[in-house]
Amino acid sequence: MKDSKFIKVRCGKCKNEQIIFGKCSTVVRCLVCGIELATPTGGKSDVKCNILEVLD
Ligand SMILES: [Zn+2]
């Protein structure tokens, strides 16, 4: 997966689908239930949920 892409993910807890940046600088949380979806690790997102799609 390349950096700086948007990725569509599904929250493992509430199944909310959300589009997040592939290169986040802060922790990304689910907008519905608030669990962590991705954390920044050296310029790249460490995605902790199901990736559905990588968007250009
Ligand atoms: Zn959720």
N, CA, C, O and the ligand as a Tripos MOL2 file, in Angstrom:
@<TRIPOS>MOLECULE
protein
  225   223    57     0     0
PROTEIN
NO_CHARGES

@<TRIPOS>ATOM
      1 N           0.8430   -1.1940    0.0000 N.3       1 MET1
      2 CA          0.0000    0.0000    0.0000 C.3       1 MET1
      3 C           0.8830    1.2510    0.0000 C.2       1 MET1
      4 O           1.8020    1.3790    0.8090 O.2       1 MET1
      5 N           0.5920    2.1520   -0.9050 N.am      2 LYS2
      6 CA          1.3590    3.3980   -0.9620 C.3       2 LYS2
      7 C           0.8990    4.3580    0.1190 C.2       2 LYS2
      8 O          -0.2110    4.2590    0.6430 O.2       2 LYS2
      9 N           1.7810    5.2820    0.4330 N.am      3 ASP3
     10 CA          1.4120    6.3360    1.3690 C.3       3 ASP3
     11 C           0.4530    7.3010    0.6880 C.2       3 ASP3
     12 O           0.2550    7.2620   -0.5260 O.2       3 ASP3
     13 N          -0.1240    8.1530    1.4890 N.am      4 SER4
     14 CA         -0.9430    9.2640    1.0460 C.3       4 SER4
     15 C          -2.1470    8.8600    0.2060 C.2       4 SER4
     16 O          -2.6120    9.6240   -0.6410 O.2       4 SER4
     17 N          -2.6360    7.6750    0.4450 N.am      5 LYS5
     18 CA         -3.8890    7.2960   -0.1810 C.3       5 LYS5
     19 C          -4.9770    7.2770    0.8800 C.2       5 LYS5
     20 O          -4.7110    7.1830    2.0790 O.2       5 LYS5
     21 N          -6.1890    7.3690    0.4060 N.am      6 PHE6
     22 CA         -7.3000    7.2200    1.3250 C.3       6 PHE6
     23 C          -7.7170    5.7610    1.3240 C.2       6 PHE6
     24 O          -7.7130    5.1000    0.2850 O.2       6 PHE6
     25 N          -8.0650    5.2840    2.4580 N.am      7 ILE7
     26 CA         -8.5140    3.8990    2.5390 C.3       7 ILE7
     27 C          -9.8810    3.8400    3.2070 C.2       7 ILE7
     28 O         -10.1750    4.5730    4.1510 O.2       7 ILE7
     29 N         -10.6930    2.9510    2.6870 N.am      8 LYS8
     30 CA        -12.0090    2.7430    3.2750 C.3       8 LYS8
     31 C         -11.9090    1.5670    4.2360 C.2       8 LYS8
     32 O         -11.4520    0.4840    3.8710 O.2       8 LYS8
     33 N         -12.3390    1.7970    5.4490 N.am      9 VAL9
     34 CA        -12.2130    0.7640    6.4730 C.3       9 VAL9
     35 C         -13.5750    0.4980    7.1120 C.2       9 VAL9
     36 O         -14.5010    1.3020    7.0050 O.2       9 VAL9
     37 N         -13.6690   -0.6330    7.7660 N.am     10 ARG10
     38 CA        -14.8740   -0.9480    8.5210 C.3      10 ARG10
     39 C         -14.4790   -1.2050    9.9590 C.2      10 ARG10
     40 O         -13.5910   -2.0060   10.2510 O.2      10 ARG10
     41 N         -15.1510   -0.5140   10.8340 N.am     11 CYS11
     42 CA        -14.8910   -0.6740   12.2520 C.3      11 CYS11
     43 C         -15.2100   -2.1080   12.6810 C.2      11 CYS11
     44 O         -16.2690   -2.6400   12.3480 O.2      11 CYS11
     45 N         -14.2860   -2.7290   13.4220 N.am     12 GLY12
     46 CA        -14.4890   -4.1020   13.8540 C.3      12 GLY12
     47 C         -15.5310   -4.2340   14.9420 C.2      12 GLY12
     48 O         -15.9980   -5.3380   15.2200 O.2      12 GLY12
     49 N         -15.8990   -3.1430   15.5530 N.am     13 LYS13
     50 CA        -16.8410   -3.1930   16.6680 C.3      13 LYS13
     51 C         -18.2650   -2.8790   16.2390 C.2      13 LYS13
     52 O         -19.1890   -3.6430   16.5160 O.2      13 LYS13
     53 N         -18.4400   -1.7320   15.5500 N.am     14 CYS14
     54 CA        -19.8060   -1.3100   15.2220 C.3      14 CYS14
     55 C         -20.1130   -1.4200   13.7310 C.2      14 CYS14
     56 O         -21.2310   -1.1230   13.3080 O.2      14 CYS14
     57 N         -19.1320   -1.8440   12.9280 N.am     15 LYS15
     58 CA        -19.3000   -2.0460   11.4870 C.3      15 LYS15
     59 C         -19.5120   -0.7680   10.7010 C.2      15 LYS15
     60 O         -19.9240   -0.8050    9.5410 O.2      15 LYS15
     61 N         -19.2310    0.3550   11.3280 N.am     16 ASN16
     62 CA        -19.3100    1.6180   10.6160 C.3      16 ASN16
     63 C         -18.2320    1.6810    9.5470 C.2      16 ASN16
     64 O         -17.0760    1.3460    9.8070 O.2      16 ASN16
     65 N         -18.6030    2.1100    8.3460 N.am     17 GLU17
     66 CA        -17.6160    2.2860    7.2910 C.3      17 GLU17
     67 C         -17.1710    3.7370    7.2580 C.2      17 GLU17
     68 O         -17.9850    4.6580    7.3350 O.2      17 GLU17
     69 N         -15.8780    3.9200    7.1420 N.am     18 GLN18
     70 CA        -15.3070    5.2470    7.2560 C.3      18 GLN18
     71 C         -14.1080    5.3480    6.3340 C.2      18 GLN18
     72 O         -13.3680    4.3810    6.1580 O.2      18 GLN18
     73 N         -13.9170    6.5170    5.7450 N.am     19 ILE19
     74 CA        -12.7480    6.7260    4.8900 C.3      19 ILE19
     75 C         -11.7040    7.4970    5.6830 C.2      19 ILE19
     76 O         -11.9730    8.5750    6.2120 O.2      19 ILE19
     77 N         -10.5100    6.9250    5.7560 N.am     20 ILE20
     78 CA         -9.4500    7.5650    6.5130 C.3      20 ILE20
     79 C          -8.2450    7.7820    5.6090 C.2      20 ILE20
     80 O          -8.1120    7.1420    4.5660 O.2      20 ILE20
     81 N          -7.3790    8.6810    6.0170 N.am     21 PHE21
     82 CA         -6.1640    8.9730    5.2780 C.3      21 PHE21
     83 C          -5.1390    7.8830    5.5640 C.2      21 PHE21
     84 O          -4.9730    7.4510    6.7050 O.2      21 PHE21
     85 N          -4.4550    7.4450    4.5100 N.am     22 GLY22
     86 CA         -3.4780    6.3820    4.6740 C.3      22 GLY22
     87 C          -2.2300    6.7790    5.4290 C.2      22 GLY22
     88 O          -1.4120    5.9360    5.7990 O.2      22 GLY22
     89 N          -2.0960    8.0600    5.6490 N.am     23 LYS23
     90 CA         -0.8980    8.5680    6.3110 C.3      23 LYS23
     91 C          -1.3320    9.5300    7.4060 C.2      23 LYS23
     92 O          -1.1360   10.7400    7.2930 O.2      23 LYS23
     93 N          -1.9020    9.0060    8.4300 N.am     24 CYS24
     94 CA         -2.4540    9.8680    9.4690 C.3      24 CYS24
     95 C          -1.3510   10.3940   10.3810 C.2      24 CYS24
     96 O          -0.3080    9.7610   10.5420 O.2      24 CYS24
     97 N          -1.5940   11.5540   10.9710 N.am     25 SER25
     98 CA         -0.6280   12.1390   11.8980 C.3      25 SER25
     99 C          -1.1390   12.0780   13.3290 C.2      25 SER25
    100 O          -0.3910   12.3190   14.2770 O.2      25 SER25
    101 N          -2.3880   11.7620   13.4760 N.am     26 THR26
    102 CA         -2.9540   11.5900   14.8100 C.3      26 THR26
    103 C          -3.7740   10.3000   14.8070 C.2      26 THR26
    104 O          -4.0650    9.7350   13.7530 O.2      26 THR26
    105 N          -4.1320    9.8540   15.9820 N.am     27 VAL27
    106 CA         -4.9540    8.6580   16.0920 C.3      27 VAL27
    107 C          -6.3060    8.9140   15.4370 C.2      27 VAL27
    108 O          -6.9450    9.9380   15.6810 O.2      27 VAL27
    109 N          -6.7290    7.9710   14.6030 N.am     28 VAL28
    110 CA         -8.0300    8.0820   13.9480 C.3      28 VAL28
    111 C          -8.9980    7.1820   14.6960 C.2      28 VAL28
    112 O          -8.7440    5.9930   14.8920 O.2      28 VAL28
    113 N         -10.1060    7.7690   15.1080 N.am     29 ARG29
    114 CA        -11.0990    7.0030   15.8480 C.3      29 ARG29
    115 C         -12.3730    6.8330   15.0420 C.2      29 ARG29
    116 O         -12.7080    7.6590   14.1920 O.2      29 ARG29
    117 N         -13.0710    5.7550   15.3250 N.am     30 CYS30
    118 CA        -14.3710    5.5300   14.7220 C.3      30 CYS30
    119 C         -15.3110    6.6570   15.1230 C.2      30 CYS30
    120 O         -15.3940    7.0220   16.2960 O.2      30 CYS30
    121 N         -16.0140    7.2020   14.1470 N.am     31 LEU31
    122 CA        -16.9140    8.3220   14.4150 C.3      31 LEU31
    123 C         -18.1460    7.8840   15.1870 C.2      31 LEU31
    124 O         -18.8330    8.7090   15.7880 O.2      31 LEU31
    125 N         -18.4250    6.5980   15.1730 N.am     32 VAL32
    126 CA        -19.6330    6.1030   15.8220 C.3      32 VAL32
    127 C         -19.3460    5.6270   17.2480 C.2      32 VAL32
    128 O         -19.9820    6.0800   18.1990 O.2      32 VAL32
    129 N         -18.3900    4.7150   17.3870 N.am     33 CYS33
    130 CA        -18.1660    4.1250   18.7070 C.3      33 CYS33
    131 C         -16.8890    4.6010   19.3810 C.2      33 CYS33
    132 O         -16.7010    4.3800   20.5780 O.2      33 CYS33
    133 N         -16.0100    5.2510   18.6280 N.am     34 GLY34
    134 CA        -14.8600    5.8870   19.2490 C.3      34 GLY34
    135 C         -13.6230    5.0260   19.4500 C.2      34 GLY34
    136 O         -12.6360    5.5000   20.0120 O.2      34 GLY34
    137 N         -13.6500    3.7740   19.0070 N.am     35 ILE35
    138 CA        -12.4340    2.9770   19.1710 C.3      35 ILE35
    139 C         -11.3760    3.4090   18.1560 C.2      35 ILE35
    140 O         -11.6930    4.0400   17.1480 O.2      35 ILE35
    141 N         -10.1330    3.0690   18.4290 N.am     36 GLU36
    142 CA         -9.0600    3.4630   17.5270 C.3      36 GLU36
    143 C          -9.0960    2.6340   16.2530 C.2      36 GLU36
    144 O          -9.1210    1.4040   16.2900 O.2      36 GLU36
    145 N          -9.0990    3.3380   15.1190 N.am     37 LEU37
    146 CA         -9.0670    2.6560   13.8240 C.3      37 LEU37
    147 C          -7.6550    2.6040   13.2730 C.2      37 LEU37
    148 O          -7.2730    1.6220   12.6370 O.2      37 LEU37
    149 N          -6.8800    3.6410   13.5060 N.am     38 ALA38
    150 CA         -5.5150    3.6950   13.0020 C.3      38 ALA38
    151 C          -4.6850    4.6090   13.8900 C.2      38 ALA38
    152 O          -5.1720    5.6070   14.4210 O.2      38 ALA38
    153 N          -3.4270    4.2420   14.0320 N.am     39 THR39
    154 CA         -2.5020    5.0890   14.7740 C.3      39 THR39
    155 C          -1.3020    5.3990   13.8820 C.2      39 THR39
    156 O          -0.9060    4.5710   13.0620 O.2      39 THR39
    157 N          -0.7270    6.5820   14.0400 N.am     40 PRO40
    158 CA          0.4290    6.9480   13.2090 C.3      40 PRO40
    159 C           1.6830    6.2210   13.6590 C.2      40 PRO40
    160 O           1.9900    6.1770   14.8500 O.2      40 PRO40
    161 N           2.4080    5.6530   12.7060 N.am     41 THR41
    162 CA          3.6780    5.0040   13.0150 C.3      41 THR41
    163 C           4.6990    5.4220   11.9670 C.2      41 THR41
    164 O           4.7340    4.8600   10.8730 O.2      41 THR41
    165 N           5.5100    6.3840   12.2900 N.am     42 GLY42
    166 CA          6.5750    6.8270   11.3990 C.3      42 GLY42
    167 C           6.0810    7.2880   10.0460 C.2      42 GLY42
    168 O           6.6820    6.9590    9.0230 O.2      42 GLY42
    169 N           4.9970    8.0440   10.0210 N.am     43 GLY43
    170 CA          4.5030    8.6090    8.7840 C.3      43 GLY43
    171 C           3.4950    7.7420    8.0620 C.2      43 GLY43
    172 O           2.9100    8.1600    7.0630 O.2      43 GLY43
    173 N           3.2900    6.5350    8.5630 N.am     44 LYS44
    174 CA          2.3430    5.6370    7.9220 C.3      44 LYS44
    175 C           1.3130    5.2040    8.9550 C.2      44 LYS44
    176 O           1.6190    5.0630   10.1390 O.2      44 LYS44
    177 N           0.1130    5.0020    8.4960 N.am     45 SER45
    178 CA         -0.9210    4.6060    9.4420 C.3      45 SER45
    179 C          -0.8280    3.1210    9.7660 C.2      45 SER45
    180 O          -0.6650    2.2790    8.8830 O.2      45 SER45
    181 N          -0.9370    2.8300   11.0480 N.am     46 ASP46
    182 CA         -1.0580    1.4460   11.4650 C.3      46 ASP46
    183 C          -2.5470    1.1660   11.6250 C.2      46 ASP46
    184 O          -3.1580    1.5510   12.6220 O.2      46 ASP46
    185 N          -3.1190    0.4980   10.6440 N.am     47 VAL47
    186 CA         -4.5620    0.3180   10.6080 C.3      47 VAL47
    187 C          -4.9530   -0.9010   11.4420 C.2      47 VAL47
    188 O          -4.4340   -1.9990   11.2440 O.2      47 VAL47
    189 N          -5.8630   -0.6890   12.3610 N.am     48 LYS48
    190 CA         -6.2470   -1.7430   13.2930 C.3      48 LYS48
    191 C          -7.6150   -2.3430   12.9710 C.2      48 LYS48
    192 O          -8.1590   -3.1150   13.7610 O.2      48 LYS48
    193 N          -8.1590   -1.9940   11.8310 N.am     49 CYS49
    194 CA         -9.4830   -2.4840   11.5000 C.3      49 CYS49
    195 C          -9.4640   -3.0830   10.0980 C.2      49 CYS49
    196 O          -8.4030   -3.1800    9.4820 O.2      49 CYS49
    197 N         -10.5910   -3.4730    9.6040 N.am     50 ASN50
    198 CA        -10.6710   -4.1310    8.3090 C.3      50 ASN50
    199 C         -10.5840   -3.1300    7.1640 C.2      50 ASN50
    200 O         -11.3800   -2.1950    7.0890 O.2      50 ASN50
    201 N          -9.6180   -3.3270    6.2770 N.am     51 ILE51
    202 CA         -9.5120   -2.4560    5.1080 C.3      51 ILE51
    203 C         -10.4140   -3.0250    4.0150 C.2      51 ILE51
    204 O         -10.2500   -4.1710    3.5960 O.2      51 ILE51
    205 N         -11.3540   -2.2220    3.5640 N.am     52 LEU52
    206 CA        -12.2880   -2.6560    2.5280 C.3      52 LEU52
    207 C         -11.7660   -2.3180    1.1500 C.2      52 LEU52
    208 O         -11.9300   -3.0910    0.2070 O.2      52 LEU52
    209 N         -11.1350   -1.1610    1.0350 N.am     53 GLU53
    210 CA        -10.7940   -0.6480   -0.2820 C.3      53 GLU53
    211 C          -9.7160    0.4280   -0.1380 C.2      53 GLU53
    212 O          -9.7230    1.1980    0.8220 O.2      53 GLU53
    213 N          -8.7990    0.4740   -1.0930 N.am     54 VAL54
    214 CA         -7.8150    1.5610   -1.1470 C.3      54 VAL54
    215 C          -8.2180    2.4820   -2.2790 C.2      54 VAL54
    216 O          -8.3530    2.0440   -3.4220 O.2      54 VAL54
    217 N          -8.4070    3.7270   -1.9780 N.am     55 LEU55
    218 CA         -8.9060    4.6900   -2.9610 C.3      55 LEU55
    219 C          -7.7610    5.5310   -3.5090 C.2      55 LEU55
    220 O          -6.8540    5.9080   -2.7670 O.2      55 LEU55
    221 N          -7.8010    5.8200   -4.7780 N.am     56 ASP56
    222 CA         -6.7660    6.6680   -5.3890 C.3      56 ASP56
    223 C          -7.0140    8.1250   -5.0780 C.2      56 ASP56
    224 O          -6.2470    8.9870   -5.5080 O.2      56 ASP56
    225 ZN        -17.0490    1.8000   15.5210 Zn       57 ZN57
@<TRIPOS>BOND
     1     1     2 1
     2     2     3 1
     3     3     4 2
     4     3     5 am
     5     5     6 1
     6     6     7 1
     7     7     8 2
     8     7     9 am
     9     9    10 1
    10    10    11 1
    11    11    12 2
    12    11    13 am
    13    13    14 1
    14    14    15 1
    15    15    16 2
    16    15    17 am
    17    17    18 1
    18    18    19 1
    19    19    20 2
    20    19    21 am
    21    21    22 1
    22    22    23 1
    23    23    24 2
    24    23    25 am
    25    25    26 1
    26    26    27 1
    27    27    28 2
    28    27    29 am
    29    29    30 1
    30    30    31 1
    31    31    32 2
    32    31    33 am
    33    33    34 1
    34    34    35 1
    35    35    36 2
    36    35    37 am
    37    37    38 1
    38    38    39 1
    39    39    40 2
    40    39    41 am
    41    41    42 1
    42    42    43 1
    43    43    44 2
    44    43    45 am
    45    45    46 1
    46    46    47 1
    47    47    48 2
    48    47    49 am
    49    49    50 1
    50    50    51 1
    51    51    52 2
    52    51    53 am
    53    53    54 1
    54    54    55 1
    55    55    56 2
    56    55    57 am
    57    57    58 1
    58    58    59 1
    59    59    60 2
    60    59    61 am
    61    61    62 1
    62    62    63 1
    63    63    64 2
    64    63    65 am
    65    65    66 1
    66    66    67 1
    67    67    68 2
    68    67    69 am
    69    69    70 1
    70    70    71 1
    71    71    72 2
    72    71    73 am
    73    73    74 1
    74    74    75 1
    75    75    76 2
    76    75    77 am
    77    77    78 1
    78    78    79 1
    79    79    80 2
    80    79    81 am
    81    81    82 1
    82    82    83 1
    83    83    84 2
    84    83    85 am
    85    85    86 1
    86    86    87 1
    87    87    88 2
    88    87    89 am
    89    89    90 1
    90    90    91 1
    91    91    92 2
    92    91    93 am
    93    93    94 1
    94    94    95 1
    95    95    96 2
    96    95    97 am
    97    97    98 1
    98    98    99 1
    99    99   100 2
   100    99   101 am
   101   101   102 1
   102   102   103 1
   103   103   104 2
   104   103   105 am
   105   105   106 1
   106   106   107 1
   107   107   108 2
   108   107   109 am
   109   109   110 1
   110   110   111 1
   111   111   112 2
   112   111   113 am
   113   113   114 1
   114   114   115 1
   115   115   116 2
   116   115   117 am
   117   117   118 1
   118   118   119 1
   119   119   120 2
   120   119   121 am
   121   121   122 1
   122   122   123 1
   123   123   124 2
   124   123   125 am
   125   125   126 1
   126   126   127 1
   127   127   128 2
   128   127   129 am
   129   129   130 1
   130   130   131 1
   131   131   132 2
   132   131   133 am
   133   133   134 1
   134   134   135 1
   135   135   136 2
   136   135   137 am
   137   137   138 1
   138   138   139 1
   139   139   140 2
   140   139   141 am
   141   141   142 1
   142   142   143 1
   143   143   144 2
   144   143   145 am
   145   145   146 1
   146   146   147 1
   147   147   148 2
   148   147   149 am
   149   149   150 1
   150   150   151 1
   151   151   152 2
   152   151   153 am
   153   153   154 1
   154   154   155 1
   155   155   156 2
   156   155   157 am
   157   157   158 1
   158   158   159 1
   159   159   160 2
   160   159   161 am
   161   161   162 1
   162   162   163 1
   163   163   164 2
   164   163   165 am
   165   165   166 1
   166   166   167 1
   167   167   168 2
   168   167   169 am
   169   169   170 1
   170   170   171 1
   171   171   172 2
   172   171   173 am
   173   173   174 1
   174   174   175 1
   175   175   176 2
   176   175   177 am
   177   177   178 1
   178   178   179 1
   179   179   180 2
   180   179   181 am
   181   181   182 1
   182   182   183 1
   183   183   184 2
   184   183   185 am
   185   185   186 1
   186   186   187 1
   187   187   188 2
   188   187   189 am
   189   189   190 1
   190   190   191 1
   191   191   192 2
   192   191   193 am
   193   193   194 1
   194   194   195 1
   195   195   196 2
   196   195   197 am
   197   197   198 1
   198   198   199 1
   199   199   200 2
   200   199   201 am
   201   201   202 1
   202   202   203 1
   203   203   204 2
   204   203   205 am
   205   205   206 1
   206   206   207 1
   207   207   208 2
   208   207   209 am
   209   209   210 1
   210   210   211 1
   211   211   212 2
   212   211   213 am
   213   213   214 1
   214   214   215 1
   215   215   216 2
   216   215   217 am
   217   217   218 1
   218   218   219 1
   219   219   220 2
   220   219   221 am
   221   221   222 1
   222   222   223 1
   223   223   224 2
@<TRIPOS>SUBSTRUCTURE
     1 MET1         2 RESIDUE 1 A MET
     2 LYS2         6 RESIDUE 1 A LYS
     3 ASP3        10 RESIDUE 1 A ASP
     4 SER4        14 RESIDUE 1 A SER
     5 LYS5        18 RESIDUE 1 A LYS
     6 PHE6        22 RESIDUE 1 A PHE
     7 ILE7        26 RESIDUE 1 A ILE
     8 LYS8        30 RESIDUE 1 A LYS
     9 VAL9        34 RESIDUE 1 A VAL
    10 ARG10       38 RESIDUE 1 A ARG
    11 CYS11       42 RESIDUE 1 A CYS
    12 GLY12       46 RESIDUE 1 A GLY
    13 LYS13       50 RESIDUE 1 A LYS
    14 CYS14       54 RESIDUE 1 A CYS
    15 LYS15       58 RESIDUE 1 A LYS
    16 ASN16       62 RESIDUE 1 A ASN
    17 GLU17       66 RESIDUE 1 A GLU
    18 GLN18       70 RESIDUE 1 A GLN
    19 ILE19       74 RESIDUE 1 A ILE
    20 ILE20       78 RESIDUE 1 A ILE
    21 PHE21       82 RESIDUE 1 A PHE
    22 GLY22       86 RESIDUE 1 A GLY
    23 LYS23       90 RESIDUE 1 A LYS
    24 CYS24       94 RESIDUE 1 A CYS
    25 SER25       98 RESIDUE 1 A SER
    26 THR26      102 RESIDUE 1 A THR
    27 VAL27      106 RESIDUE 1 A VAL
    28 VAL28      110 RESIDUE 1 A VAL
    29 ARG29      114 RESIDUE 1 A ARG
    30 CYS30      118 RESIDUE 1 A CYS
    31 LEU31      122 RESIDUE 1 A LEU
    32 VAL32      126 RESIDUE 1 A VAL
    33 CYS33      130 RESIDUE 1 A CYS
    34 GLY34      134 RESIDUE 1 A GLY
    35 ILE35      138 RESIDUE 1 A ILE
    36 GLU36      142 RESIDUE 1 A GLU
    37 LEU37      146 RESIDUE 1 A LEU
    38 ALA38      150 RESIDUE 1 A ALA
    39 THR39      154 RESIDUE 1 A THR
    40 PRO40      158 RESIDUE 1 A PRO
    41 THR41      162 RESIDUE 1 A THR
    42 GLY42      166 RESIDUE 1 A GLY
    43 GLY43      170 RESIDUE 1 A GLY
    44 LYS44      174 RESIDUE 1 A LYS
    45 SER45      178 RESIDUE 1 A SER
    46 ASP46      182 RESIDUE 1 A ASP
    47 VAL47      186 RESIDUE 1 A VAL
    48 LYS48      190 RESIDUE 1 A LYS
    49 CYS49      194 RESIDUE 1 A CYS
    50 ASN50      198 RESIDUE 1 A ASN
    51 ILE51      202 RESIDUE 1 A ILE
    52 LEU52      206 RESIDUE 1 A LEU
    53 GLU53      210 RESIDUE 1 A GLU
    54 VAL54      214 RESIDUE 1 A VAL
    55 LEU55      218 RESIDUE 1 A LEU
    56 ASP56      222 RESIDUE 1 A ASP
    57 ZN57       225 GROUP 0 **** ****
